[in-house]
Amino acid sequence: MVQRPLVLLATIFAGLLIVLSFALVLMPDMVATLGMVSGVVVILAIVVLLVMFIRLRKV
């Protein structure tokens, strides 16, 4: 079974991405900065999801 902390991390990263997407709409003059932050959050979310996938395959 997937451990609870990984699911919590994936949920937090999804929430951050939703907030960042609203921030991009509200502050169009900061697109470059918010885009870089969103990119980092996306990479971290993908890593967490891959770890979850690998742990599920071993079970």
VENBEL-V144343 format. One record per residue. N is the residue number from 1. SS is DSSP state (alpha for helix, beta for strand, coil for the rest). OMEGA is omega as a letter, one per 30 degrees, with the letter a starting at -180 (999 if undefined). Layout:
N SS OMEGA
N SS OMEGA
//
This chain:
1 coil l
2 coil a
3 coil a
4 alpha a
5 alpha l
6 alpha l
7 alpha l
8 alpha l
9 alpha l
10 alpha l
11 alpha l
12 alpha l
13 alpha l
14 alpha l
15 alpha l
16 alpha l
17 alpha l
18 alpha l
19 alpha l
20 alpha l
21 alpha l
22 alpha l
23 alpha l
24 alpha l
25 alpha a
26 alpha a
27 coil a
28 alpha l
29 alpha l
30 alpha a
31 alpha a
32 alpha a
33 alpha a
34 alpha l
35 alpha l
36 alpha l
37 alpha l
38 alpha l
39 alpha l
40 alpha l
41 alpha l
42 alpha l
43 alpha l
44 alpha l
45 alpha l
46 alpha l
47 alpha l
48 alpha l
49 alpha l
50 alpha l
51 alpha l
52 alpha a
53 alpha a
54 alpha l
55 alpha l
56 alpha a
57 alpha a
58 alpha a
59 coil 999
//
